Amino acid sequence: MRLKAILKKHLPNADIYCPVENHPTSINYSRQQAEAVFDKHIRQASDSDIVIAYLPTASMGTAIEMWEAHNNGKTVFTISPMTTNWVIQLFSTRNFASFDDFEKFAAEGQLARFVEALL
């Protein structure tokens, strides 16, 4: 995935968790399994230093994760063309309209400096 590649390149020591990569067949999960995974993701978002959400379209699950991270004082970066979306406007520390914009931010060292300031 492109986001993970960008993060590994510019933050090689980061602990990266990708819900899509870890649960590629989640659309077929039972209700009980889906609830357990969703609860886990909410806790992870609340406990993470930074949540980076890729939102090419609206996602209620991602919106809830962003809400939880935001409410727990965490940094939320989004990569989304949906600049007028309320969730992105309200809960993003910063939105990048594209992967190219986010990659430029990382390549210029701004992401690493941001993370260093958090720790």
Order of alpha helices (4+ residues) and beta strands (2+ residues): alpha-alpha-alpha-beta-alpha-beta-alpha-beta-alpha-alpha
